Amino acid sequence: MELSYILNELGEDREMYFNAVAPPILQTSNFACKTVDEMRRMLRNEAEASLYTRGNNPTVTMLEKKVAALEGAEHAIAFGSGIAAVSAAVLSQVNAGDHVVCVQKPYGWTNTLMNRFLPRFGVEVTMVDGTDPQNYRHAIRPNTKLLYMESPNSFTFELQDIAAVTALAREHGCSTILDNSFASPLYQNPIQFGVDLVVHSCTKYIGGHSDAMGGMICGSRERINRIFEREYMTLGAILAPHDAWLLLRGLRTLPVRMERVAASARTVVAWLEQQPQVERILFPFLPSHPQYELAKRQMRNNTGQFTIALKTDDIQQVERFCDSLQHFLMAASWGGHESLIYPAAAYYGGGEQQGRPPFNLVRFYIGLEDPDYLIKDIEQALAAIS
């Protein structure tokens, strides 16, 4: 299926809404039935019907069709946030007494799900260094039901060998889930490597404007409909029609935004490599990165995120650098038009610090600004700590 067709035509039955170029926001909670028999049929197959927006809504369905096609999946289901999608996907695969093997250092709330929430309901979780697939093998038990990946992860960007982990899962009768938010469906398609369920924070690249939140699970129609009938309808973490419309708008420009972000990130990273105040750069598409060949094999391009380690053991130096940046916003997310930083130093200064990344790490997200404009800003911030 052609990318241009997916983004501009798939699921858009314009003759049904007055041939409007932009799809409508069907801001309704209910859909009426003409007969008892029609309502009966819808109730029996609500996963495929528009009956109640807590189940299906045509604006949301249009988004689901497009993201599923981008991932090469049979079907998809949208949620109100990325972690809602992650939680529903994980819960759909486990019961009390089961065991999960999860990559270490996943997204913070995924980590909370794995290590605080699931154990409350009798599900054990083992965290492993996913850079070596054999660590998954060594952690598998007779009751292991799920292998969870996040490749690359969202701060230090370690990758997992997706094909190797999915082969292990098939060998041991386990399911696999991978969070693909970092790469977007344009630059990595885990289903091609055998992953059962792919999850996204649509808040990031898919939305692209920092004005809407959403999550998505992609997979086989059988698996997605089973999630619809259980976790989705029961827990109710739905995506609102207006947010779905904003995410649809974001999809229109996804290819051009990703191309710009990728090129600008390479330019900024190349400049940072020459700066003496930078100890190292965590960026999978650097030839010096230990997983560079794996990144090229699994991903079609780099994206806009990388992390630098400042050459200092003084947290105040790190704070001064971050506070001196004038054109990077300090914020928790990424994927929008604006460039951002997220300092590991924010985790320090009180409370539990075990397991936190080193305080001299600063995550960058490169947005749509001119890269030379951003480099000048980083240059003056580095000068502030020289």
Protein Blocks (a to p, Z undefined) as FASTA:
>chain_A
ZZklmmmmgopafklnoopabacddddfbdcdfbfklmmmmmmmmmlccfbfklccfklm
mmmmmmmmmnopabdcddfbfklmmmmmmmmmpcehiacdddehiafklmmmmmmmmmmn
opacddddfkbmklmmmmpcfklcbdcdddddfknopacdfklmmmmmmmnopacdddfk
lnopmlocfklnopabdcddfklmmnonopaccddddddfklmmmmmmmmmmmnopacdf
klmmmmmmmmmmmmmmmmmmmmmmmmmmmmmmmpmklmbdcdfkbfklmklmmmmmmpgb
dcfbdcdddddfbfklmmmmmmmpmkbccdfbehiabdcdddfklmgoiajfehiacfkb
ccddddfbdfklmmmmmmmmmmmmZZ
